[in-house]
Amino acid sequence: MAIRREEIVSVLGPVDDELVAELMEIGASGADLREAWGWLHNDEALMGAGRPLPGTRVGKLIELLAPEEDEA
């Protein structure tokens, strides 16, 4: 089941309409978004627990949600 705006806001908090649209375009579920959020904020614990690396949809979500790194 594709993710809804309410699910996005429940995981990420207030976000702009552009990000909501980009996240919805991926066709991911609420579970996918929660998994992506977990990988972004606690990847070492997930790897240590033996979790498999994220799949394609979760990977796309991570790319959208990851903060951009400064090129110095």
C-alpha positions as CSV (number, residue, x, y, z in Angstrom):
1,M,0.0,0.0,0.0
2,A,1.4,3.4,-1.0
3,I,2.3,5.8,1.7
4,R,-0.1,8.6,2.7
5,R,0.7,12.1,3.8
6,E,-0.4,11.4,7.3
7,E,2.1,8.5,7.6
8,I,4.9,10.7,6.3
9,V,4.1,13.4,8.9
10,S,3.8,10.9,11.7
11,V,7.4,9.7,11.0
12,L,9.1,12.8,9.9
13,G,7.1,15.6,11.5
14,P,6.1,18.7,9.5
15,V,7.5,18.6,6.0
16,D,6.9,20.6,2.8
17,D,4.6,19.5,0.0
18,E,7.5,19.0,-2.4
19,L,9.1,16.4,-0.2
20,V,5.8,14.7,0.4
21,A,5.2,14.4,-3.3
22,E,8.7,13.0,-3.9
23,L,8.3,10.4,-1.2
24,M,4.9,9.4,-2.5
25,E,6.3,9.0,-6.1
26,I,8.6,6.2,-4.9
27,G,5.6,4.1,-4.1
28,A,6.9,3.1,-0.8
29,S,4.9,2.0,2.2
30,G,4.8,3.5,5.7
31,A,7.0,0.5,6.9
32,D,9.5,1.4,4.2
33,L,9.7,5.0,5.4
34,R,10.1,3.9,9.1
35,E,12.9,1.5,8.0
36,A,14.6,4.3,6.0
37,W,14.4,6.6,9.0
38,G,15.9,3.9,11.2
39,W,18.8,3.4,8.8
40,L,19.5,7.1,8.7
41,H,19.5,7.5,12.4
42,N,20.8,4.2,13.7
43,D,22.6,2.3,10.9
44,E,25.3,0.8,13.1
45,A,22.8,-0.8,15.5
46,L,20.8,-2.2,12.5
47,M,24.0,-3.7,11.0
48,G,25.1,-5.0,14.4
49,A,21.7,-6.7,14.7
50,G,22.3,-8.5,11.4
51,R,19.6,-6.7,9.5
52,P,20.0,-7.0,5.7
53,L,20.9,-3.8,3.9
54,P,18.0,-1.7,2.7
55,G,16.2,-2.6,-0.6
56,T,15.6,-0.4,-3.6
57,R,12.6,1.6,-2.2
58,V,14.1,2.1,1.2
59,G,17.4,3.1,-0.5
60,K,15.6,5.7,-2.5
61,L,13.9,7.1,0.6
62,I,17.2,7.3,2.4
63,E,18.7,9.3,-0.6
64,L,15.8,11.8,-0.3
65,L,16.0,12.1,3.4
66,A,19.7,12.1,4.0
67,P,21.2,15.6,4.6
68,E,23.3,16.8,1.8
69,E,27.0,16.9,2.6
70,D,29.0,20.1,2.0
71,E,31.6,19.8,-0.7
72,A,34.6,21.6,0.8
